[in-house]
Amino acid sequence: MGLNRVYDLIIVGAGPAGITAAIYAARKRMDFLVLTLNVGGQVTFSSTIENYTGFQYITGEELAAKFYDHLKQYNFDLRMEEALRVSFENGLFHVTTDNGDYSSRAVIVATGRRPRELNVPGEREFKNRGVSYCATCDAPLFRGVDVAVVGGGNSGLEAVLQLIKIANSVYLIEIMRELKADPILVEKARASSRVSIWTGTHVLEIVGDKVVKGMRVLKEGEELFLPVQGVFIEVGSTPNSEIVDFVEKNQWGEIIVNCMCETSFPGLFAAGDVTNVPEKQIIVAAGEGCKAALSAFRYLSRKR
């Protein structure tokens, strides 16, 4: 299980940052291991991608497949295991997973982010029973019914644009007075007769019996009930940074890195959406993964 072998590098995560880091590590002939639960990360949940250089239009699933096809051209260790903890002892890093323990001289954390919860009554109770955090995954289950999307950022508007092709009607709920999404997305949503946009609206509770039957909201001081059968929560995300506790993080839990993807602990690098690098974009994460691998290579070269 890797107990006796010491790798040059362990890459935790295989989204755009982790995959790119792996490609560059392979090209540098490093002895490395990739640990991940899936290949592609959050990219696979994007319905349409129109801003990744070289592709005017591609689905997230297709782009993730292209990433993986590129990755498979190289010979290295890939294990589909969940990383639980990164530690450092006796001059080596140790990554503990749900299936073993692995050692290396350097580590790149590229674990990405996970959807943020609303933390309102009924949310967890009806998860996967009408409450969803992925329109790409679950939109087809809500054909012909009324649904709500909570969140006025890009992810919320992208969910709305998916759902208007499937659902009977879509309520867009945003706690702020203005939508935060790109203007082109807002224009498309406003142009649909199926979309009702409610800004300045708080979600109080998600209600139902065996499945979601509606939600209580507070709109401009008035409590209202929306009879929806689905609630898609798109209110941002939280970095998956809990596996490492000996590096500096910011107030949101993002791992703080410099322009070389170095963390506060020598030999530990981080890349992509788990870090404090602004603009959580696929192309940015890929570039950061490249930088992290090259920085790890330089670090190891100096160590030797």
C-alpha positions in Angstrom: 0.0 0.0 0.0 2.9 2.4 -0.6 4.1 2.0 3.0 7.8 1.3 2.0 8.0 3.4 -1.1 8.9 7.0 -1.0 7.7 9.1 -4.0 9.3 12.3 -5.2 5.8 13.9 -5.2 2.3 13.1 -4.3 -0.5 15.1 -6.0 -3.8 15.1 -4.1 -6.7 15.8 -6.4 -7.3 15.4 -10.1 -9.3 18.4 -11.2 -7.8 20.8 -13.7 -5.0 21.8 -11.3 -4.1 18.3 -10.3 -4.3 16.8 -13.8 -2.1 19.6 -15.2 0.4 19.2 -12.3 0.5 15.5 -13.1 1.2 16.1 -16.8 4.1 18.4 -16.0 5.4 16.1 -13.3 5.4 13.2 -15.9 7.2 15.3 -18.4 9.9 16.1 -15.8 10.3 12.3 -15.2 9.4 12.7 -11.6 8.4 9.6 -9.6 4.9 10.6 -8.4 1.5 9.4 -7.2 -1.9 10.9 -7.8 -4.6 10.3 -5.2 -8.2 11.3 -6.0 -11.8 10.2 -5.7 -12.5 11.2 -9.3 -10.8 12.5 -12.4 -12.0 15.9 -13.6 -13.3 17.4 -10.3 -16.0 20.0 -10.4 -15.4 20.4 -14.2 -17.5 17.3 -14.8 -20.6 19.1 -13.3 -20.4 22.1 -15.7 -23.0 21.8 -18.4 -21.4 24.2 -20.9 -17.9 25.8 -21.0 -17.3 28.6 -23.4 -14.3 30.3 -21.9 -11.5 27.6 -22.0 -9.0 28.6 -24.6 -9.2 26.5 -27.7 -12.8 25.4 -27.2 -15.6 27.8 -28.2 -18.1 25.3 -26.7 -17.5 22.1 -24.8 -19.4 20.4 -22.0 -17.6 19.8 -18.6 -17.8 16.1 -19.1 -16.2 16.3 -22.5 -13.4 18.6 -21.2 -12.7 16.3 -18.2 -12.5 13.3 -20.7 -9.9 15.2 -22.8 -7.9 16.0 -19.6 -7.9 12.3 -18.7 -7.0 11.2 -22.3 -4.0 13.5 -22.1 -3.1 12.2 -18.7 -3.2 8.6 -19.8 -0.3 9.2 -22.2 2.1 9.0 -19.3 3.2 6.2 -17.0 2.6 7.0 -13.3 0.7 5.8 -10.3 -3.0 6.8 -10.0 -5.1 5.6 -7.1 -8.8 6.3 -6.6 -8.6 6.9 -2.9 -9.8 9.6 -0.6 -7.0 11.6 1.0 -7.9 12.1 4.7 -4.8 13.8 6.1 -1.4 15.2 5.1 1.3 15.2 7.7 5.0 15.7 8.0 7.4 13.5 10.1 11.0 12.6 10.0 11.7 14.6 6.9 8.9 13.2 4.8 5.3 14.0 3.9 2.7 11.4 4.6 -0.7 11.2 3.0 -3.2 9.0 4.7 -6.1 7.8 2.7 -9.1 5.6 3.3 -7.0 2.7 2.0 -3.4 3.3 3.1 -0.5 5.6 3.8 1.9 7.0 1.3 5.1 8.9 1.7 6.9 11.5 -0.5 9.4 14.3 -0.5 7.0 16.9 -1.7 3.2 17.3 -2.0 0.8 19.3 -4.1 -2.6 19.8 -2.6 -5.1 20.3 -5.5 -8.3 19.2 -3.7 -10.6 22.0 -5.1 -13.8 23.0 -3.4 -17.3 21.7 -2.4 -20.7 23.3 -2.5 -21.6 25.6 0.4 -24.8 24.8 2.3 -27.6 27.3 3.2 -27.9 25.8 6.7 -31.6 26.3 6.9 -34.2 23.9 8.3 -35.1 21.1 5.9 -32.0 21.4 3.8 -30.2 18.3 5.0 -33.4 16.4 5.6 -34.4 16.7 1.9 -31.0 16.4 0.4 -31.3 14.2 -2.7 -35.1 14.3 -2.1 -35.7 17.6 -3.9 -32.6 19.5 -2.6 -29.7 19.4 -5.0 -26.3 21.1 -5.4 -25.8 20.2 -9.0 -28.1 21.2 -11.8 -26.0 19.4 -14.3 -26.5 16.2 -12.5 -30.1 16.4 -11.4 -32.0 18.8 -13.7 -33.5 16.0 -15.8 -35.2 14.7 -12.6 -37.4 17.9 -12.4 -39.0 17.8 -15.9 -42.2 19.7 -16.0 -42.3 20.9 -12.3 -41.7 24.2 -10.5 -38.2 24.7 -9.0 -36.2 27.3 -7.2 -32.5 28.2 -7.6 -30.9 29.9 -4.6 -27.9 32.1 -5.6 -27.4 35.0 -8.0 -23.9 34.4 -9.0 -22.6 32.7 -12.2 -23.3 29.2 -10.9 -26.8 30.1 -10.0 -27.6 31.7 -13.3 -26.0 28.7 -15.2 -28.3 26.4 -13.2 -31.3 28.6 -14.2 -30.4 28.4 -17.9 -30.2 24.7 -17.7 -33.5 24.3 -15.8 -35.6 26.6 -18.1 -35.2 23.9 -20.8 -36.6 21.2 -18.5 -38.7 22.6 -15.6 -42.1 24.2 -15.8 -40.9 27.4 -14.0 -37.9 28.6 -12.2 -37.7 31.0 -9.2 -34.2 32.6 -8.8 -33.7 33.6 -5.2 -30.9 36.0 -4.3 -30.4 37.5 -0.8 -28.7 40.6 -2.2 -30.5 43.4 -4.0 -28.5 42.8 -7.2 -27.5 39.7 -9.1 -23.7 39.1 -9.1 -23.6 37.0 -12.3 -22.1 38.0 -15.6 -24.5 40.4 -17.4 -24.9 38.1 -20.4 -26.2 35.3 -18.1 -28.6 37.7 -16.4 -29.9 38.9 -19.8 -30.6 35.3 -20.9 -32.5 34.5 -17.7 -34.5 37.7 -17.8 -35.5 37.0 -21.4 -37.2 33.7 -20.4 -40.9 33.9 -19.5 -40.3 30.8 -17.2 -38.0 32.7 -14.8 -39.1 34.8 -11.9 -36.2 36.7 -10.2 -36.6 37.5 -6.5 -33.8 39.6 -5.1 -33.5 40.8 -1.5 -35.1 37.4 -0.5 -34.0 35.2 2.4 -34.7 31.5 2.5 -36.2 30.6 5.8 -37.0 26.9 5.5 -37.4 24.0 2.9 -40.5 22.0 3.6 -42.1 18.8 2.5 -42.9 15.3 3.7 -41.0 12.5 1.9 -39.8 15.0 -0.8 -39.7 18.8 -1.1 -43.1 20.5 -1.4 -42.0 24.1 -1.1 -40.0 26.7 0.7 -40.7 29.6 3.0 -38.9 32.8 2.1 -38.8 36.4 3.5 -39.1 38.9 0.7 -38.9 42.6 1.6 -40.2 41.9 5.1 -43.1 39.6 3.9 -43.1 35.9 4.6 -44.1 33.9 1.5 -44.5 30.3 0.5 -43.2 29.0 -2.8 -44.8 25.7 -3.9 -41.7 24.2 -5.6 -40.7 20.6 -6.0 -37.0 21.2 -6.3 -34.5 23.5 -4.7 -31.1 23.9 -6.3 -28.6 25.6 -3.9 -25.9 27.6 -5.7 -24.4 29.9 -3.0 -20.7 29.4 -3.5 -18.3 26.8 -2.2 -15.9 25.9 0.6 -12.2 24.9 0.0 -11.4 21.2 0.7 -8.4 22.3 2.8 -9.1 20.4 6.0 -6.7 17.6 5.2 -3.7 19.8 6.0 -3.5 21.8 9.2 0.1 23.0 9.3 0.0 25.7 6.6 -1.4 29.2 6.7 -4.9 29.7 5.5 -7.1 32.8 5.1 -10.4 33.6 6.8 -12.3 31.4 4.3 -10.0 28.4 4.8 -8.2 28.8 1.5 -4.5 27.7 1.6 -2.4 30.8 1.1 0.2 30.5 -1.7 2.7 32.8 -3.3 3.1 33.2 -7.1 5.1 30.0 -7.2 2.3 28.0 -5.5 4.5 27.6 -2.4 2.7 27.4 1.0 4.1 28.5 4.3 5.6 25.0 4.7 8.6 24.1 2.5 7.9 21.2 0.2 4.1 21.6 0.4 2.5 23.3 -2.6 -1.1 24.0 -3.4 -2.9 24.8 -6.6 -6.4 25.6 -8.0 -9.6 26.4 -6.2 -8.3 25.2 -2.8 -6.0 28.2 -2.6 -6.4 32.0 -2.2 -5.7 32.7 -5.8 -8.5 34.9 -7.1 -10.9 33.9 -9.9 -12.0 30.3 -9.5 -11.8 29.4 -13.2 -10.8 26.2 -15.0 -8.1 27.8 -17.0 -6.6 29.5 -13.9 -6.6 26.3 -12.0 -4.8 24.5 -14.8 -2.2 27.2 -15.0 -1.6 27.0 -11.2 -1.2 23.3 -11.5 1.5 23.8 -14.0 3.3 26.3 -11.7 3.0 24.0 -8.7 4.6 21.0 -10.5 7.5 23.1 -11.8 8.0 24.6 -8.4 8.0 21.1 -6.8 10.5 20.0 -9.4 12.8 22.9 -8.5 12.4 22.3 -4.8 13.3 18.6 -5.2 16.3 19.4 -7.4 17.7 21.7 -4.7 17.0 19.0 -2.1 19.0 16.5 -4.0 
